[in-house]
């Protein structure tokens, strides 16, 4: 059911654009102009859960697919997000195997949730089941539909990464290079040897575990570099930066023309 998950597991390299503004029209424009996978940024972007649902509807109506980065990995946040129909999520700042285990449980109904703990059951009335029109949702499809990336952004996360990758229900690791560089003492200096070595360690551990790798371009690593290194998902451009870049260029063109 989750086409994006199937594509990634089948070895496809997927690029995505970030939606920061919480604006449905902007997200639709991204889909219709070359960015059919949109990663809604619930951690740093504008809006709340209902804003993200509206953006997701616009993306899906335009023929795109959506991923949501949630603001946190709490049980309450994850369960609400799943009920509101998000199947592909990224959870920031996951530093321990205990955190990863709890997050994976929150994403899945109890037949898979750790120790019988998992999503609360309201399948017939939630958007995730298309409001009850998918009668097999809870029993057959919901758990397998989930695509879960947890973010590696700290030295603690790197140290625990092999155990985090082993958690049932964690499909991949999203390397946050800016934050990892910052927590290693090199904020806005991703090309320093220390964060570069940490990035390589993350790549080795995740690849050895057979899990998916995701990240953003930067730190001297291009789209093509990341594909060659085995990354499956790379989220690069974002709506704010695209608008800022276009505005600056238009102003520069105006000023050049007017002298």
WOGI-V543904 format. One record per run of one state. SS is the DSSP state (@ for helix, = for strand, . for the rest). FROM is the first residue (numbers start at 1). LEN is the number of residues. Records with the same first field share a line. If there is no record, write none. Layout:
SS: FROM-LEN ; FROM-LEN
This chain:
.: 1-2 ; 10-4 ; 20-4 ; 33-4 ; 42-7 ; 62-3 ; 71-4 ; 84-4 ; 92-5 ; 108-6 ; 117-6 ; 126-1 ; 130-7 ; 146-1 ; 153-2 ; 160-1 ; 166-6 ; 176-1 ; 184-9 ; 210-2 ; 216-2 ; 219-2 ; 222-1 ; 229-4 ; 259-1
@: 3-7 ; 24-9 ; 49-13 ; 75-9 ; 97-11 ; 114-3 ; 123-3 ; 127-3 ; 137-9 ; 155-5 ; 161-5 ; 177-7 ; 193-17 ; 223-6 ; 239-20
=: 14-6 ; 37-5 ; 65-6 ; 88-4 ; 147-6 ; 172-4 ; 212-4 ; 218-1 ; 221-1 ; 233-6
